[in-house]
Structures are given as structure tokens and as C-alpha cells.
Amino acid sequence: MVGISVLKIDNLCIPTKYLYMEIIKFSAKWCGPCKTYKIIFDKVVSEYSDITVKEVDIDDDADIAKKYDIRSIPTTIIAKNNVELDKLKGIITGKELKTSIDKYIDI
């Protein structure tokens, strides 16, 4: 028997085959650490063709940054169907980012 993966949100079960995953990177043009992290981020996310990747400049899109309660940059959000699953703050290694993505990709 084949199991079906589901995501449970407030007592609602959604089969994961109907979910889309997205990664949102928050940064700013003036942010030095963001420039360093961009190289790591771009390399890792290029390995995932089925994930939507969004890059948000907090100065240009302050409303989106406020929605996700972004208080420091760089910050990376991993979400499925607009539900935040993880928030990664600061510069993280490629291995850490990949581990976080892989943790949520099949739930």
C-alpha cells in the first residue's frame, strides 16, 4: 500500500501533491551580507526546478516584508501554499539551506 503525504493545517489535511513550495529571500541592495548570501542562495535554489523562488527587496516591497515580520536581513522563508514553514535568518551555509529545503519538500 502506498502512503500519501499530507500537510496538516488547523485540522485540515491537504495531500502534498496539491501543494506548491516557494522560497522567499528578503534582502536589500545596500546590505553587504545579503550580497554574500545571494551567491550561496542562487547556487542552492538552482538545484530545485519545481520550487518557486522569489526575491524581495525590503525597501521596494515593505508590505511583503511586514507581512512576514522580517526584522533582519538576509532572511529566507520556506513556505507551502502561503503557509510559512521555516524562517532562516542571516547568512547560512549552502548545506544548511539545502537541509531546510529538503526537510519540507516532501511534507
PyMOL commands that set and color helices and strands:
alter all, ss='L'
color gray80, all
select helices_A, chain A and resi 16-18+32-45+62-67+94-105
alter helices_A, ss='H'
color red, helices_A
select strands_A, chain A and resi 6-9+12-15+21-27+52-57+75-80+83-89
alter strands_A, ss='S'
color yellow, strands_A
deselect
rebuild
show_as cartoon
